[in-house]
Amino acid sequence: MRDDYLKEAQKIISDANLLINVVSRRVKQLKRGSRPLVESLEKLSPEDVALREVIEGKITFEVGTN
């Protein structure tokens, strides 16, 4: 996982637990065959793709209230 992507994603989702949940859910989808929502000239790991999707605003999330 690239540190620069992680730092940029943390600016979007500052709660570490929420970021982990969003990224891990998306990584599972990517590993099951979902197409990436971002393009890259380099070969990225599913984790890096998910972080890039967060950075570029391609993934949305909702925080539920209990």
C-alpha positions in Angstrom: 0.0 0.0 0.0 1.5 3.3 -1.0 1.9 5.8 1.8 1.2 8.8 -0.4 -2.2 7.4 -1.4 -2.9 6.5 2.3 -2.2 10.1 3.4 -4.3 11.6 0.7 -7.2 9.2 1.5 -7.0 10.2 5.2 -7.7 13.8 4.1 -11.0 12.6 2.7 -11.9 10.1 5.4 -10.2 11.2 8.6 -11.6 8.4 10.8 -9.1 5.6 10.5 -11.6 2.8 11.3 -14.1 4.1 8.7 -11.3 4.4 6.0 -10.2 0.8 6.7 -13.8 -0.4 6.4 -14.4 1.5 3.1 -11.2 0.4 1.6 -11.4 -3.3 2.7 -15.0 -3.6 1.4 -13.9 -2.1 -2.0 -10.8 -4.4 -2.1 -13.1 -7.5 -1.7 -15.2 -6.2 -4.6 -12.2 -5.7 -6.8 -10.8 -9.1 -6.0 -14.2 -10.6 -7.0 -14.0 -9.0 -10.4 -15.4 -5.6 -10.1 -13.9 -3.1 -12.5 -11.8 -0.3 -11.1 -13.4 3.2 -11.1 -10.0 4.8 -11.8 -7.5 4.3 -14.6 -3.8 4.0 -14.0 -0.8 3.6 -16.3 1.0 1.6 -13.6 -0.1 -1.8 -12.2 -1.7 -1.0 -8.8 -2.7 -3.4 -6.0 -6.4 -3.6 -5.2 -5.7 -1.7 -2.0 -4.1 1.1 -4.0 -6.9 1.2 -6.5 -9.4 1.5 -3.6 -7.4 4.3 -2.0 -7.3 6.1 -5.4 -11.0 5.7 -5.8 -11.5 7.3 -2.4 -9.1 10.2 -3.2 -10.8 10.9 -6.5 -14.3 10.8 -5.0 -15.4 7.7 -6.9 -16.5 6.0 -3.7 -19.2 7.4 -1.5 -20.0 6.3 2.1 -22.6 7.1 4.7 -22.1 7.2 8.4 -25.1 5.6 10.2 -26.5 6.9 13.4 -27.4 4.5 16.2 
